[in-house]
Amino acid sequence: MTNKKMTLMEHFAELRRRFLWCIFIFLIAFVFGWYVSPYVQQFLTLPLLKIWDGNLLYVSLTDGLMIRLSLSTTVALLLSIPVVLWHVWAFVAPGLKQKEKKFIWPMLIASPILFVIGAAFAFYVLFPFVFSFFLELNQSSPVPAIVLPNVRDYLTFSIRLLKVFGIAFQLPIVMILLNRIGVLRRSVVMSMRRYAIIFVVILAAVLTPPDIVSQILLALPMYALFELSILFMRRDD
């Protein structure tokens, strides 16, 4: 672990060592992701296949390879993030005060947990509504049409939504962190509640597909997290 008495070059050497460890873990996770990617793909397509009895379309000979590479990278990133966070903590912790350590450490634990909760909410609650909406819209086309979802497009769209909800659920972390470092006062946040509702609705409209259901399903938990964040903010002196 980094020592306060280390020289600048020793700090750089320590940082380089931890960076190489993170790369090494990512590569191992990527190899693991390569083998489990077919199961990940099968899992991600479950919400669609539950409401639609059809086939997905591969439009290029390289689709299978590109999908596997993409899913392997996604799996590797998800598995590597806790390791990266630990190395970041191990590098900066010796330079922090005891009070700062007690505050930041729970944040590092809560962040990936909130990300998983957000992604799970999207997968189990949002996906059935969104996919039903798009299927019904395509099947009600005024011209004859065959609905064959592109596999790469579907997975890209699904993973993007999972990321959006995972990142959106980081709102309490950001707000509490800004409050603890003195940038965001609790009284100011409470006075901005009416504007927060508008901001959350606009953000949900930008981040989600153009249907009112998915926008509501993102806006509601985000505003609930906003209110929850206020409870954990430090009261003004």
C-alpha positions in Angstrom: 0.0 0.0 0.0 1.1 3.5 -0.8 3.1 5.3 2.0 2.9 9.0 2.7 6.7 9.2 2.8 7.1 7.8 -0.7 8.9 9.9 -3.3 7.1 11.1 -6.4 8.8 8.5 -8.5 7.8 5.8 -6.0 4.2 7.0 -6.3 4.3 6.7 -10.0 5.8 3.2 -9.7 3.0 2.2 -7.4 0.4 3.7 -9.7 1.9 1.8 -12.7 1.9 -1.5 -10.7 -1.7 -1.1 -9.8 -2.6 -0.1 -13.4 -0.9 -3.3 -14.7 -2.8 -5.4 -12.2 -6.1 -3.9 -13.4 -5.2 -4.6 -17.0 -4.2 -8.2 -16.1 -7.5 -8.8 -14.3 -9.4 -7.3 -17.3 -7.7 -9.7 -19.7 -8.6 -12.7 -17.5 -12.1 -11.5 -17.2 -12.3 -11.0 -21.0 -11.2 -14.7 -21.5 -13.9 -15.7 -19.0 -16.4 -13.5 -20.8 -15.6 -15.1 -24.1 -16.7 -18.5 -22.8 -19.8 -17.3 -21.0 -20.9 -14.8 -23.7 -23.3 -17.3 -25.4 -25.1 -17.7 -22.0 -25.1 -13.9 -21.6 -26.6 -13.5 -25.0 -29.3 -16.1 -24.2 -30.1 -14.3 -20.9 -30.3 -10.9 -22.5 -32.8 -12.1 -25.2 -35.1 -13.7 -22.6 -37.3 -10.6 -22.2 -37.9 -10.4 -25.9 -38.5 -14.1 -26.5 -41.1 -14.2 -23.6 -43.4 -11.9 -25.5 -42.5 -12.7 -29.1 -42.3 -16.1 -30.8 -40.0 -15.4 -33.7 -36.4 -15.5 -34.9 -33.6 -12.9 -34.6 -31.7 -11.9 -37.6 -28.0 -12.1 -38.3 -27.3 -9.8 -41.3 -23.6 -10.4 -41.7 -21.1 -13.3 -41.5 -19.2 -11.3 -38.8 -22.2 -10.7 -36.6 -21.5 -13.7 -34.4 -17.9 -12.7 -33.8 -18.7 -9.0 -33.2 -21.4 -10.0 -30.7 -19.1 -12.3 -28.8 -16.4 -9.7 -28.7 -18.8 -7.0 -27.5 -20.3 -9.3 -24.8 -16.9 -10.5 -23.7 -15.8 -6.9 -23.2 -18.9 -6.0 -21.3 -18.5 -8.9 -19.0 -14.8 -8.1 -18.5 -15.6 -4.5 -17.6 -18.3 -5.5 -15.1 -16.0 -8.0 -13.4 -13.0 -5.6 -13.4 -14.8 -2.6 -11.9 -14.7 -3.9 -8.3 -11.0 -4.6 -8.7 -10.3 -1.2 -10.2 -12.2 0.5 -7.3 -10.2 -1.5 -4.8 -6.9 -0.5 -6.3 -8.0 3.2 -6.5 -8.9 3.0 -2.8 -5.7 1.2 -1.9 -3.7 4.0 -3.7 -5.4 7.0 -2.2 -6.4 5.7 1.2 -3.1 6.4 2.9 -3.4 10.1 2.1 -6.9 10.4 3.5 -7.9 11.4 7.0 -9.8 8.8 9.1 -13.1 10.7 8.7 -12.6 10.8 4.9 -11.9 7.0 4.9 -15.1 6.3 6.8 -17.1 8.3 4.3 -15.5 7.2 1.0 -15.3 3.5 1.7 -19.1 3.0 1.9 -19.4 5.0 -1.3 -17.1 2.6 -3.2 -19.2 -0.4 -2.0 -22.6 1.3 -2.6 -21.7 2.4 -6.2 -21.6 -1.1 -7.9 -24.5 -2.2 -5.8 -26.7 0.7 -7.0 -25.5 0.0 -10.6 -26.7 -3.6 -10.4 -30.0 -2.6 -8.8 -30.5 -0.1 -11.7 -29.7 -2.6 -14.4 -31.9 -5.2 -12.7 -34.8 -2.7 -12.6 -34.3 -2.1 -16.3 -34.1 -5.8 -17.2 -37.1 -7.1 -15.1 -39.4 -4.1 -15.1 -38.6 -1.9 -18.1 -37.7 -4.4 -20.8 -41.1 -6.1 -21.1 -42.9 -2.8 -21.6 -40.4 -1.4 -24.0 -40.2 -4.5 -26.2 -43.9 -4.9 -26.3 -44.3 -1.3 -27.4 -41.9 -1.7 -30.3 -43.2 -5.0 -31.4 -46.8 -3.7 -31.4 -45.7 -0.6 -33.3 -43.8 -2.6 -36.0 -46.6 -5.2 -36.3 -49.2 -2.5 -36.8 -47.3 -1.1 -39.8 -49.7 0.2 -42.5 -47.6 -1.7 -45.1 -46.9 -5.5 -45.2 -43.9 -6.2 -43.0 -42.0 -9.1 -41.5 -40.6 -8.4 -38.0 -37.1 -9.8 -37.7 -35.1 -8.0 -35.1 -31.4 -7.6 -35.8 -29.4 -9.4 -33.1 -26.6 -6.8 -32.9 -29.0 -3.9 -32.8 -31.1 -5.7 -30.1 -28.1 -6.4 -27.9 -26.6 -2.9 -28.4 -30.0 -1.4 -27.4 -30.4 -3.7 -24.4 -26.9 -3.1 -23.0 -27.3 0.6 -23.5 -30.5 0.7 -21.5 -28.8 -1.4 -18.7 -26.0 1.1 -18.6 -28.3 4.1 -18.6 -30.3 2.7 -15.6 -27.1 1.6 -13.8 -25.6 5.0 -14.2 -28.8 6.9 -13.3 -29.0 5.0 -10.0 -25.7 6.5 -9.1 -27.6 9.8 -8.3 -27.5 9.3 -4.5 -23.7 8.8 -4.6 -23.1 12.0 -6.5 -25.4 14.1 -4.4 -24.1 12.8 -1.1 -20.5 13.2 -2.2 -21.1 16.8 -3.3 -22.8 17.5 0.0 -20.0 16.0 2.1 -17.3 18.1 0.3 -19.3 21.2 0.8 -20.4 21.9 -2.7 -24.1 21.0 -2.3 -26.0 22.2 0.7 -29.0 20.2 2.0 -31.2 23.3 2.3 -30.5 24.2 -1.3 -31.4 20.7 -2.5 -34.7 20.8 -0.5 -35.6 24.2 -2.0 -35.0 22.9 -5.5 -37.4 20.0 -5.3 -39.9 21.4 -7.8 -37.1 21.9 -10.3 -35.7 18.5 -9.6 -38.9 16.9 -10.9 -38.6 18.8 -14.2 -34.9 17.9 -14.5 -35.6 14.2 -13.9 -38.4 14.1 -16.4 -36.3 15.8 -19.1 -33.3 13.5 -18.3 -35.5 10.4 -18.5 -36.9 11.6 -21.9 -33.3 12.0 -23.2 -31.9 8.7 -22.0 -34.8 6.3 -22.7 -36.6 5.3 -26.0 -39.3 7.6 -27.2 -42.2 6.0 -25.3 -43.9 7.4 -22.3 -43.8 4.1 -20.3 -40.0 3.8 -20.3 -39.6 7.5 -19.5 -41.9 7.2 -16.5 -40.2 4.0 -15.3 -36.9 5.9 -15.2 -38.2 9.2 -13.9 -40.0 7.6 -10.9 -37.1 5.7 -9.4 -34.7 8.6 -10.1 -36.9 11.1 -8.2 -37.3 8.5 -5.4 -33.4 8.3 -5.2 -33.3 12.1 -5.2 -35.5 12.2 -2.1 -33.6 9.3 -0.5 -30.3 11.2 -1.0 -31.7 14.1 1.0 -32.1 11.9 4.0 -28.4 11.0 4.0 -27.1 14.5 3.4 -25.4 16.4 6.2 -27.6 19.0 7.8 -26.5 22.6 7.4 -24.6 24.1 10.3 
